[in-house]
């Protein structure tokens, strides 16, 4: 597992995939690719010329071996059938979902370097993954991606408490301009606060608190970032609960 901080100052725990699960997922994907090539062999016309036959077979193999991972990872934001079955996903190094360019770089590198053309049937990918602390292959390094496990036990989010001395102050805040993504970033920071270094606690907290203060027009003054964000988010939660209660009672 490794921690990283996204561009939005969200601390993310990446549970990197183990080599065994990646190998099993890869094996299933290879089986699907082999089955696809066999079907193509059955349904497509076979050229009589030997050179043309070899060329057609090469084009089909390259199209499937590159096209399958690129297409599936693009459409599913990082999951081939094998990764779906074994609970894996490809994400960017900052924890965000991959796009076509990431999938394309991984697919090309997978064919030419990691597995097939120059990869000695996966030996290159194996050696590079063993040398990487995050289990990355060459394609991951070139694309800026990492394979993570997504089937993990859910951790209960810690309760964000209102600092008693800030309750009256928070009650008068206008929180309508606070966007959901910034609130989520602040909540993630508070949830991971105890696991951050002292420097990260202050640096990330200050950046988030200042951003929140600007959005809601409520200067932070000398309030510690953790207390400021706790008061804002606790008040936001309470208002949401009250609005939900009024809505249900009205029905």
C-alpha positions as CSV (number, residue, x, y, z in Angstrom):
1,X,0.0,0.0,0.0
2,X,1.2,3.5,-0.8
3,X,-0.1,7.0,0.0
4,X,-0.2,9.8,-2.6
5,X,-1.6,13.2,-2.8
6,X,-3.7,14.2,-5.9
7,X,-3.7,17.6,-7.5
8,X,-6.8,18.4,-5.5
9,X,-4.9,17.7,-2.3
10,X,-6.8,14.4,-1.7
11,X,-4.8,11.8,0.1
12,X,-5.4,8.5,-1.5
13,X,-4.3,5.0,-0.3
14,X,-3.3,2.9,-3.3
15,X,-3.5,-0.8,-2.6
16,X,-1.2,-1.9,-5.3
17,X,-2.0,-5.3,-7.0
18,X,0.2,-8.3,-6.2
19,X,2.2,-10.0,-8.9
20,X,0.2,-13.2,-8.5
21,X,-3.2,-11.5,-9.1
22,X,-1.8,-9.5,-12.0
23,X,-0.5,-12.7,-13.6
24,X,-3.8,-14.5,-13.2
25,X,-5.7,-11.5,-14.7
26,X,-3.1,-11.4,-17.6
27,X,-3.6,-15.2,-18.2
28,X,-7.3,-14.8,-18.5
29,X,-6.9,-11.9,-20.9
30,X,-4.5,-13.9,-23.0
31,X,-7.0,-16.7,-23.2
32,X,-9.7,-14.3,-24.4
33,X,-7.3,-12.9,-27.0
34,X,-6.4,-16.4,-28.2
35,X,-10.1,-17.3,-28.5
36,X,-10.7,-14.1,-30.4
37,X,-7.9,-14.9,-32.9
38,X,-9.3,-18.4,-33.3
39,X,-12.7,-17.0,-34.1
40,X,-11.2,-14.6,-36.6
41,X,-9.4,-17.5,-38.2
42,X,-12.6,-19.4,-38.6
43,X,-14.8,-16.5,-40.0
44,X,-12.4,-14.6,-42.1
45,X,-11.4,-15.7,-45.6
46,X,-8.0,-17.4,-45.8
47,X,-5.6,-15.9,-48.5
48,X,-4.1,-18.5,-50.8
49,X,-0.7,-16.7,-51.1
50,X,1.6,-17.8,-48.3
51,X,3.2,-14.3,-47.8
52,X,-0.2,-12.7,-47.7
53,X,-1.4,-15.3,-45.2
54,X,1.5,-14.5,-42.9
55,X,0.9,-10.8,-43.2
56,X,-2.8,-11.2,-42.5
57,X,-2.0,-13.3,-39.5
58,X,0.5,-10.8,-38.2
59,X,-1.9,-7.9,-38.6
60,X,-4.7,-9.8,-36.8
61,X,-2.4,-10.8,-34.0
62,X,-1.1,-7.2,-33.5
63,X,-4.7,-5.8,-33.7
64,X,-6.0,-8.2,-31.0
65,X,-3.0,-8.1,-28.7
66,X,-2.9,-4.3,-28.7
67,X,-6.5,-3.5,-29.5
68,X,-8.1,-5.7,-26.8
69,X,-6.3,-4.1,-23.8
70,X,-6.5,-0.5,-25.2
71,X,-10.2,-0.8,-26.0
72,X,-11.3,-2.5,-22.8
73,X,-9.2,-0.3,-20.5
74,X,-10.4,2.9,-22.3
75,X,-14.1,1.9,-22.1
76,X,-14.0,0.7,-18.5
77,X,-11.5,3.3,-17.2
78,X,-8.8,0.8,-16.5
79,X,-10.2,-2.7,-16.4
80,X,-9.9,-5.6,-18.8
81,X,-12.0,-8.7,-18.3
82,X,-9.1,-10.3,-16.4
83,X,-8.7,-7.3,-14.1
84,X,-12.5,-7.2,-13.6
85,X,-12.6,-10.8,-12.5
86,X,-9.7,-10.5,-10.1
87,X,-10.6,-7.1,-8.7
88,X,-7.9,-5.0,-10.3
89,X,-7.9,-1.6,-12.0
90,X,-5.4,0.6,-13.8
91,X,-5.3,4.2,-12.5
92,X,-3.0,7.1,-13.0
93,X,-0.2,7.8,-10.6
94,X,-2.3,10.5,-9.0
95,X,-5.1,8.0,-8.4
96,X,-7.4,9.3,-11.1
97,X,-9.0,7.3,-13.9
98,X,-7.0,6.6,-17.0
99,X,-7.9,7.9,-20.5
100,X,-7.3,6.6,-24.0
101,X,-3.7,7.9,-24.2
102,X,-2.8,6.0,-21.0
103,X,-4.4,2.8,-22.3
104,X,-2.7,3.2,-25.7
105,X,0.8,3.7,-24.2
106,X,0.3,0.6,-22.0
107,X,-1.0,-1.4,-24.9
108,X,1.9,-0.5,-27.2
109,X,4.5,-1.0,-24.5
110,X,2.8,-4.3,-23.5
111,X,3.1,-5.6,-27.1
112,X,6.6,-4.3,-28.0
113,X,8.4,-4.3,-24.7
114,X,6.7,-6.1,-21.8
115,X,5.3,-9.3,-23.3
116,X,5.5,-10.1,-26.9
117,X,7.8,-8.6,-29.5
118,X,10.8,-7.9,-27.2
119,X,9.3,-9.1,-23.9
120,X,10.3,-12.7,-24.1
121,X,6.8,-13.8,-23.3
122,X,6.5,-11.6,-20.3
123,X,10.0,-12.0,-18.8
124,X,10.7,-8.3,-19.2
125,X,7.4,-7.4,-17.5
126,X,8.1,-9.8,-14.6
127,X,11.7,-8.5,-14.0
128,X,10.6,-4.9,-14.1
129,X,7.6,-5.5,-11.8
130,X,9.8,-7.3,-9.3
131,X,12.2,-4.4,-9.2
132,X,9.4,-1.8,-8.8
133,X,8.0,-1.0,-5.3
134,X,4.6,-0.6,-6.9
135,X,4.8,-3.6,-9.2
136,X,4.9,-1.5,-12.3
137,X,5.9,-2.8,-15.7
138,X,7.5,-0.8,-18.5
139,X,4.1,0.3,-19.8
140,X,3.1,1.6,-16.4
141,X,6.2,3.7,-16.2
142,X,5.7,5.1,-19.7
143,X,2.0,5.8,-19.2
144,X,2.3,7.1,-15.6
145,X,-0.1,4.4,-14.3
146,X,-0.2,1.8,-11.6
147,X,-2.4,-1.3,-11.1
148,X,-4.3,-1.4,-7.9
149,X,-6.7,-3.7,-6.0
150,X,-10.2,-2.4,-5.8
151,X,-11.8,-5.3,-3.8
152,X,-10.6,-4.5,-0.3
153,X,-12.5,-4.2,3.0
154,X,-14.2,-0.9,3.3
155,X,-12.9,1.2,6.1
156,X,-15.5,3.1,8.2
157,X,-15.0,6.8,7.8
158,X,-14.2,8.6,11.0
159,X,-16.8,11.0,12.5
160,X,-16.0,14.6,11.9
161,X,-16.7,16.5,15.1
162,X,-17.6,20.1,15.6
163,X,-15.0,21.9,17.8
164,X,-17.3,23.2,20.6
165,X,-15.7,26.7,20.6
166,X,-16.4,27.1,16.9
167,X,-20.1,25.9,16.9
168,X,-21.6,29.4,17.1
169,X,-19.2,30.8,14.5
170,X,-19.9,27.9,12.1
171,X,-23.7,28.4,12.5
172,X,-23.5,31.8,10.8
173,X,-21.5,30.6,7.8
174,X,-22.8,30.7,4.2
175,X,-21.8,27.3,2.8
176,X,-23.8,27.4,-0.4
177,X,-20.7,28.3,-2.4
178,X,-18.6,25.3,-1.1
179,X,-18.3,22.8,-4.0
180,X,-18.7,19.1,-3.4
181,X,-15.3,18.2,-4.7
182,X,-13.6,20.6,-2.4
183,X,-15.6,19.4,0.6
184,X,-14.7,15.8,-0.4
185,X,-11.0,16.8,-0.6
186,X,-11.2,18.3,2.9
187,X,-13.0,15.3,4.3
188,X,-10.3,13.0,2.9
189,X,-7.7,15.1,4.5
190,X,-9.4,15.0,7.9
191,X,-9.8,11.2,7.6
192,X,-6.1,10.7,6.9
193,X,-4.8,13.4,9.2
194,X,-3.4,11.1,11.8
195,X,-1.4,9.1,9.2
196,X,0.2,12.2,7.6
197,X,3.6,13.6,8.5
198,X,3.6,16.8,10.5
199,X,4.7,18.8,7.5
200,X,2.0,17.3,5.3
201,X,-0.6,17.9,8.0
202,X,0.2,21.6,8.0
203,X,0.9,22.1,4.3
204,X,-2.1,20.3,2.9
205,X,-4.4,21.5,5.6
206,X,-3.4,25.1,5.1
207,X,-3.9,24.9,1.3
208,X,-7.3,23.3,1.8
209,X,-8.4,25.6,4.6
210,X,-7.4,28.7,2.6
211,X,-9.2,27.4,-0.5
212,X,-12.4,26.8,1.6
213,X,-12.1,30.2,3.3
214,X,-12.0,31.9,-0.1
215,X,-15.0,30.0,-1.4
216,X,-17.2,30.7,1.6
217,X,-15.8,34.2,2.3
218,X,-14.9,33.3,5.9
219,X,-11.3,34.2,6.8
220,X,-9.4,31.6,8.7
221,X,-7.4,34.1,10.8
222,X,-5.3,32.1,13.2
223,X,-7.5,29.0,13.4
224,X,-5.5,25.7,12.8
225,X,-6.4,24.1,9.5
226,X,-7.8,20.9,11.1
227,X,-10.1,22.8,13.4
228,X,-11.3,25.2,10.7
229,X,-12.1,22.4,8.3
230,X,-13.7,20.3,11.0
231,X,-16.0,23.1,11.9
232,X,-17.0,23.8,8.3
233,X,-17.6,20.2,7.4
234,X,-19.5,19.3,10.6
235,X,-21.8,22.3,10.1
236,X,-22.3,21.4,6.4
237,X,-23.2,17.8,7.5
238,X,-25.7,19.0,10.1
239,X,-27.4,21.3,7.7
240,X,-27.7,18.5,5.2
241,X,-29.2,16.2,7.8
242,X,-31.7,18.9,8.9
243,X,-32.7,19.5,5.3
244,X,-33.2,15.8,4.7
245,X,-35.3,15.5,7.9
246,X,-37.5,18.4,6.8
247,X,-37.9,16.9,3.4
248,X,-39.0,13.6,4.8
249,X,-41.4,15.2,7.3
250,X,-42.9,17.3,4.5
251,X,-43.7,14.1,2.6
